[in-house]
Every structure is written in C-alpha cells, then in structure tokens.
Amino acid sequence: MNDRNLPHLSGLPPALIVSRLDCERLEALLDTPLAAATDHRGLRRELDRAEIVEPAQMPADVITMNSVIRFVDESSGEERQAALVYPRDADGSAERISILAPIGTALLGLRVGASIDWPLPGGRSARLRVLALGYQPEAAGDLHR
C-alpha cells in the first residue's frame, strides 16, 4: 500500500486525484464573475497540487464532481451524505454541496478512507473522513456528465 492510499495522518494534506474533465471545468469556473466575487484560492491550490488523470482512468474510490459521498465530521460525529456539485446545481440543501463551498473544495479528489482538516468561516475547522461513495460518474460510465 502506498501513501496515496493511506488516510490523512500527518499535518500534510492527503494526495488527491482530479479528472482532466473536472479540472478543465473547474478552471473555467474559477475564471467566472461568480467565483471572482469571493475567495476561492483554496480550490485553486487544490487543483494546482492534484494529480490529473483521464476520466476513464479515475479510480472508483475517488470523489469527483457529481459524486454522492458519505462522510463524517470527526469533530462532531455528524455523518452526512451529499452530492458534490457545480454551483449551478447547488440548491441550498444539505444534500448538494457546491464545489465553491469550503467543504466541497475539501472533499474533491479524496479517496474513501481519507481524512482532511479544513478551515471553516469564523476561525473554526472541520476534520472530515470519507466513509463511502454511493455514486461516482466515472465508475458508472458517465464520463461526460
């Protein structure tokens, strides 16, 4: 087992994998007035450090855009299931997390079993651990969703 498969245990962020298609779409999103109106340097940093792979080569245990994720906030013990979506698909419900939200940015590219510490508004932070993927577009053959 290599380090990429290990949960986040040190102060370093876990490795992350992003599909080329998701990366291209997210880069374009970051250039829009919607993204420019707020600070999304965290998403830019995550994309800059990500390993980019072709959609057909995406491992089935990695969170991609439109994936349905089950995760736990290890600080509160709260378990949630939600889809990671583009802002146009976010409806304000807890079941749809925008990639532009801090928690959405934190989840992108993580593998099942990985944990990440992520700062939240108000100086708080959350430690999230990915429990399962209920749906991943690439694994389902939906490569161009």
Disulfide bonds with the S-S distance in Angstrom:
none
